[in-house]
Amino acid sequence: MPDTAPTICLLYTTWPDEESVTRAAHRLLEKNLIACANVLGASQSIYRWEGEVQSEREIIALFKTSVGAADQVKAEIAALHPYDEPCILTLDVNSALSAEGFQNWVIEQTS
């Protein structure tokens, strides 16, 4: 399979509650910035913050978008997010491993 630049990506994010992630997902969909949001539900996050080990319940969400819209999606998430330092990670999708029809759908939804 030929190597091609990714055309779609996933944004991995964590949220304090379902209400905030649902509100963000609807806003991103209304603005045609994402094709889909997968809200994976509760997880336990264990991390160091300000020198102390913390343990909190968080909601994981994946946002499917085009590479071209990713920066705008990240900016919108940051503006909507209740955390001072939200986790927003871009995960490139190798287009050779993803069905062409799915990629086209994501691109159409975010154009």
N, CA, C and O of each residue as an XYZ file, in Angstrom:
444
protein
N       0.836     -1.179      0.000
C       0.000      0.000      0.000
C       0.885      1.247      0.000
O       1.864      1.305      0.744
N       0.559      2.228     -0.810
C       1.376      3.430     -0.857
C       1.199      4.271      0.401
O       0.129      4.296      1.008
N       2.276      4.962      0.779
C       2.191      5.879      1.906
C       1.546      7.171      1.436
O       1.967      7.751      0.435
N       0.541      7.617      2.143
C      -0.103      8.886      1.828
C      -0.265      9.655      3.122
O      -0.325      9.074      4.206
N      -0.336     10.961      2.995
C      -0.520     11.797      4.177
C      -1.920     11.562      4.735
O      -2.873     11.403      3.972
N      -2.047     11.540      6.052
C      -3.380     11.359      6.650
C      -4.317     12.491      6.242
O      -3.904     13.646      6.139
N      -5.571     12.150      6.013
C      -6.583     13.154      5.695
C      -7.571     13.333      6.848
O      -8.285     14.333      6.920
N      -7.600     12.350      7.746
C      -8.479     12.444      8.907
C      -7.660     12.190     10.169
O      -6.573     11.614     10.114
N      -8.192     12.623     11.292
C      -7.512     12.390     12.567
C      -8.555     12.252     13.673
O      -9.727     12.586     13.500
N      -8.093     11.752     14.802
C      -8.899     11.650     16.013
C      -8.331     12.619     17.034
O      -7.115     12.771     17.148
N      -9.201     13.264     17.766
C      -8.770     14.074     18.895
C      -9.207     13.349     20.162
O     -10.398     13.156     20.405
N      -8.224     12.951     20.963
C      -8.474     12.279     22.239
C      -8.584     13.359     23.296
O      -7.701     14.208     23.422
N      -9.672     13.327     24.059
C      -9.883     14.329     25.097
C     -10.437     13.671     26.363
O     -11.016     12.585     26.310
N     -10.252     14.337     27.485
C     -10.871     13.900     28.737
C     -11.679     15.068     29.300
O     -11.322     16.236     29.142
N     -12.781     14.710     29.964
C     -13.746     15.697     30.444
C     -14.164     15.355     31.875
O     -14.098     14.191     32.272
N     -14.592     16.346     32.648
C     -14.993     16.063     34.025
C     -16.358     15.406     34.151
O     -16.639     14.753     35.156
N     -17.220     15.572     33.134
C     -18.580     15.038     33.236
C     -19.205     14.898     31.852
O     -18.718     15.467     30.874
N     -20.283     14.136     31.787
C     -20.962     13.893     30.513
C     -21.636     15.155     29.976
O     -21.713     15.345     28.762
N     -22.113     16.000     30.851
C     -22.783     17.221     30.407
C     -21.846     18.107     29.589
O     -22.230     18.595     28.526
N     -20.629     18.319     30.070
C     -19.709     19.214     29.356
C     -19.262     18.626     28.028
O     -19.154     19.357     27.043
N     -18.998     17.325     27.973
C     -18.564     16.727     26.713
C     -19.713     16.659     25.719
O     -19.495     16.842     24.521
N     -20.922     16.403     26.179
C     -22.074     16.363     25.287
C     -22.340     17.740     24.693
O     -22.619     17.860     23.500
N     -22.255     18.765     25.509
C     -22.444     20.137     25.035
C     -21.383     20.477     23.973
O     -21.707     21.064     22.940
N     -20.133     20.113     24.225
C     -19.057     20.385     23.264
C     -19.275     19.614     21.966
O     -19.104     20.168     20.881
N     -19.650     18.349     22.067
C     -19.876     17.535     20.869
C     -20.976     18.133     19.994
O     -20.825     18.208     18.775
N     -22.071     18.554     20.604
C     -23.157     19.159     19.836
C     -22.706     20.452     19.164
O     -23.050     20.701     18.008
N     -21.948     21.265     19.870
C     -21.457     22.521     19.292
C     -20.546     22.246     18.101
O     -20.667     22.903     17.067
N     -19.634     21.279     18.233
C     -18.715     20.945     17.142
C     -19.454     20.381     15.938
O     -19.099     20.671     14.796
N     -20.480     19.578     16.189
C     -21.291     19.050     15.083
C     -22.086     20.160     14.398
O     -22.174     20.189     13.170
N     -22.660     21.067     15.175
C     -23.421     22.180     14.608
C     -22.551     23.054     13.709
O     -23.033     23.608     12.722
N     -21.274     23.176     14.051
C     -20.343     23.998     13.274
C     -19.656     23.211     12.155
O     -18.773     23.734     11.476
N     -20.065     21.954     11.968
C     -19.464     21.077     10.945
C     -17.959     20.938     11.114
O     -17.224     20.861     10.130
N     -17.501     20.906     12.363
C     -16.074     20.757     12.632
C     -15.679     19.307     12.868
O     -14.511     18.946     12.721
N     -16.646     18.479     13.232
C     -16.383     17.052     13.434
C     -17.440     16.250     12.695
O     -18.537     16.735     12.416
N     -17.084     15.014     12.386
C     -18.052     14.100     11.782
C     -18.769     13.298     12.849
O     -19.924     12.906     12.679
N     -18.066     13.054     13.962
C     -18.607     12.167     14.993
C     -17.853     12.385     16.293
O     -16.666     12.709     16.291
N     -18.552     12.203     17.394
C     -17.928     12.178     18.719
C     -18.265     10.835     19.358
O     -19.430     10.442     19.406
N     -17.267     10.148     19.838
C     -17.475      8.915     20.599
C     -17.197      9.226     22.060
O     -16.053      9.475     22.442
N     -18.237      9.213     22.870
C     -18.102      9.442     24.305
C     -17.996      8.061     24.933
O     -18.969      7.308     24.977
N     -16.807      7.742     25.414
C     -16.522      6.386     25.861
C     -16.948      6.109     27.287
O     -16.967      4.955     27.716
N     -17.280      7.124     28.008
C     -17.749      6.899     29.362
C     -16.685      7.101     30.409
O     -15.590      7.592     30.132
N     -17.028      6.713     31.608
C     -16.184      7.001     32.764
C     -14.903      6.183     32.772
O     -14.874      5.017     32.380
N     -13.854      6.836     33.229
C     -12.570      6.188     33.446
C     -11.966      6.775     34.717
O     -12.423      7.806     35.211
N     -10.971      6.134     35.224
C     -10.271      6.641     36.398
C      -8.929      7.178     35.932
O      -8.117      6.425     35.394
N      -8.685      8.459     36.129
C      -7.419      9.081     35.770
C      -6.597      9.287     37.031
O      -7.072      9.854     38.015
N      -5.373      8.824     36.986
C      -4.441      8.984     38.102
C      -3.261      9.769     37.558
O      -2.622      9.339     36.598
N      -2.965     10.910     38.157
C      -1.976     11.823     37.593
C      -1.365     12.684     38.697
O      -1.878     12.752     39.814
N      -0.267     13.333     38.358
C       0.359     14.267     39.292
C      -0.032     15.673     38.862
O       0.105     16.032     37.692
N      -0.523     16.473     39.815
C      -0.894     17.852     39.552
C      -0.446     18.711     40.712
O      -0.813     18.461     41.861
N       0.345     19.720     40.411
C       0.877     20.638     41.412
C       1.558     19.881     42.545
O       1.381     20.203     43.720
N       2.349     18.860     42.168
C       3.158     18.122     43.123
C       2.438     17.032     43.900
O       3.061     16.349     44.713
N       1.158     16.854     43.672
C       0.375     15.852     44.393
C      -0.217     14.838     43.424
O      -0.624     15.192     42.318
N      -0.263     13.575     43.842
C      -0.918     12.547     43.042
C      -2.419     12.686     43.236
O      -2.918     12.726     44.361
N      -3.124     12.758     42.122
C      -4.567     12.924     42.128
C      -5.223     11.703     41.488
O      -4.598     11.004     40.690
N      -6.450     11.456     41.830
C      -7.235     10.395     41.213
C      -8.656     10.919     41.035
O      -9.338     11.247     42.006
N      -9.088     10.991     39.782
C     -10.395     11.560     39.477
C     -11.129     10.716     38.442
O     -10.503     10.051     37.617
N     -12.425     10.744     38.489
C     -13.265     10.150     37.454
C     -13.322     11.141     36.300
O     -13.587     12.325     36.511
N     -13.074     10.667     35.083
C     -13.163     11.508     33.893
C     -13.894     10.755     32.790
O     -14.004      9.529     32.816
N     -14.382     11.504     31.839
C     -15.042     10.948     30.665
C     -14.071     11.088     29.488
O     -13.543     12.173     29.244
N     -13.838     10.002     28.770
C     -12.989     10.035     27.584
C     -13.875     10.236     26.364
O     -14.933      9.617     26.242
N     -13.438     11.100     25.470
C     -14.151     11.306     24.211
C     -13.155     11.377     23.068
O     -12.069     11.942     23.198
N     -13.552     10.786     21.937
C     -12.785     10.858     20.699
C     -13.609     11.637     19.686
O     -14.790     11.352     19.488
N     -12.993     12.608     19.051
C     -13.645     13.401     18.021
C     -13.011     13.071     16.683
O     -11.792     13.161     16.533
N     -13.835     12.685     15.700
C     -13.355     12.360     14.353
C     -13.491     13.604     13.491
O     -14.570     14.189     13.391
N     -12.382     14.004     12.866
C     -12.400     15.199     12.040
C     -11.393     15.083     10.909
O     -10.640     14.112     10.832
N     -11.386     16.072     10.040
C     -10.391     16.124      8.967
C      -9.131     16.789      9.505
O      -9.187     17.571     10.454
N      -8.007     16.474      8.897
C      -6.744     17.112      9.283
C      -6.866     18.626      9.116
O      -6.348     19.388      9.932
N      -7.552     19.058      8.056
C      -7.706     20.483      7.800
C      -8.510     21.225      8.858
O      -8.296     22.419      9.068
N      -9.427     20.543      9.524
C     -10.263     21.180     10.548
C      -9.711     21.004     11.962
O     -10.233     21.603     12.902
N      -8.670     20.199     12.127
C      -8.192     19.819     13.465
C      -7.802     21.009     14.326
O      -8.155     21.045     15.505
N      -7.089     21.979     13.781
C      -6.679     23.128     14.597
C      -7.880     23.923     15.081
O      -7.901     24.383     16.222
N      -8.874     24.089     14.228
C     -10.084     24.805     14.634
C     -10.855     24.018     15.695
O     -11.409     24.606     16.624
N     -10.891     22.687     15.558
C     -11.563     21.844     16.555
C     -10.852     21.975     17.899
O     -11.502     22.139     18.932
N      -9.526     21.905     17.889
C      -8.768     22.032     19.142
C      -9.022     23.379     19.805
O      -9.187     23.448     21.023
N      -9.053     24.444     19.019
C      -9.317     25.772     19.585
C     -10.722     25.848     20.178
O     -10.922     26.432     21.243
N     -11.680     25.262     19.491
C     -13.063     25.271     19.977
C     -13.185     24.444     21.262
O     -13.845     24.865     22.213
N     -12.550     23.272     21.286
C     -12.574     22.446     22.503
C     -11.966     23.215     23.668
O     -12.530     23.241     24.762
N     -10.818     23.841     23.433
C     -10.162     24.598     24.504
C     -11.062     25.711     25.039
O     -11.077     25.974     26.242
N     -11.813     26.364     24.150
C     -12.703     27.444     24.576
C     -13.904     26.918     25.358
O     -14.395     27.590     26.265
N     -14.377     25.723     25.014
C     -15.557     25.140     25.657
C     -15.231     24.360     26.927
O     -16.104     24.129     27.763
N     -13.983     23.960     27.065
C     -13.596     23.018     28.115
C     -13.531     23.679     29.487
O     -13.033     24.798     29.602
N     -14.025     23.008     30.532
C     -13.996     23.597     31.867
C     -12.626     23.523     32.560
O     -12.405     24.233     33.541
N     -11.706     22.684     32.074
C     -10.382     22.570     32.710
C      -9.487     23.738     32.300
O      -9.608     24.266     31.194
N      -8.587     24.135     33.204
C      -7.579     25.141     32.875
C      -6.589     24.601     31.839
O      -6.148     25.338     30.957
N      -6.243     23.326     31.945
C      -5.287     22.669     31.050
C      -5.906     21.385     30.509
O      -5.580     20.298     30.984
N      -6.798     21.496     29.521
C      -7.463     20.285     29.021
C      -6.521     19.386     28.227
O      -5.586     19.860     27.581
N      -6.776     18.112     28.283
C      -6.063     17.125     27.471
C      -6.728     17.097     26.095
O      -7.886     16.704     25.961
N      -5.979     17.519     25.076
C      -6.463     17.479     23.692
C      -5.303     16.944     22.858
O      -4.372     17.682     22.535
N      -5.360     15.680     22.515
C      -4.284     15.040     21.764
C      -4.749     14.692     20.363
O      -5.822     14.115     20.186
N      -3.952     15.037     19.372
C      -4.263     14.701     17.988
C      -3.622     13.367     17.647
O      -2.417     13.187     17.821
N      -4.428     12.433     17.162
C      -3.956     11.116     16.750
C      -4.165     10.995     15.250
O      -5.301     10.928     14.781
N      -3.069     10.967     14.496
C      -3.183     10.819     13.042
C      -3.686      9.431     12.700
O      -3.372      8.454     13.379
N      -4.462      9.362     11.648
C      -4.998      8.096     11.154
C      -4.280      7.792      9.849
O      -4.314      8.593      8.915
N      -3.635      6.645      9.787
C      -2.965      6.237      8.564
C      -4.034      5.885      7.544
O      -4.768      4.910      7.709
N      -4.116      6.683      6.493
C      -5.192      6.508      5.524
C      -5.145      5.148      4.835
O      -6.165      4.679      4.331
N      -3.968      4.504      4.806
C      -3.873      3.187      4.178
C      -4.600      2.129      5.002
O      -4.935      1.063      4.486
N      -4.842      2.416      6.265
C      -5.498      1.444      7.135
C      -6.986      1.722      7.319
O      -7.686      0.939      7.961
N      -7.462      2.798      6.776
C      -8.858      3.185      6.963
C      -9.597      3.074      5.637
O      -9.042      3.381      4.582
N     -10.813      2.648      5.690
C     -11.630      2.501      4.481
C     -11.821      3.862      3.814
O     -12.102      4.858      4.480
N     -11.668      3.888      2.509
C     -11.783      5.135      1.754
C     -13.155      5.779      1.931
O     -13.249      7.002      2.042
N     -14.209      4.986      1.959
C     -15.551      5.529      2.139
C     -15.709      6.253      3.460
O     -16.342      7.307      3.521
N     -15.139      5.697      4.516
C     -15.216      6.333      5.833
C     -14.459      7.654      5.822
O     -14.955      8.667      6.314
N     -13.260      7.637      5.260
C     -12.476      8.877      5.171
C     -13.254      9.953      4.421
O     -13.303     11.106      4.849
N     -13.856      9.570      3.310
C     -14.625     10.528      2.517
C     -15.792     11.091      3.317
O     -16.091     12.282      3.223
N     -16.457     10.243      4.106
C     -17.561     10.702      4.939
C     -17.081     11.744      5.946
O     -17.725     12.779      6.121
N     -15.957     11.479      6.608
C     -15.423     12.446      7.578
C     -15.109     13.773      6.896
O     -15.464     14.835      7.408
N     -14.452     13.715      5.755
C     -14.105     14.937      5.020
C     -15.372     15.697      4.615
O     -15.424     16.919      4.753
N     -16.385     14.995      4.121
C     -17.645     15.647      3.725
C     -18.318     16.325      4.912
O     -18.850     17.426      4.767
N     -18.305     15.699      6.065
C     -18.983     16.240      7.245
C     -18.268     17.454      7.813
O     -18.882     18.254      8.519
N     -16.990     17.604      7.521
C     -16.215     18.695      8.114
C     -15.828     19.746      7.082
O     -14.923     20.547      7.318
N     -16.499     19.745      5.956
C     -16.216     20.739      4.908
C     -17.243     21.845      4.916
O     -17.163     22.767      4.104
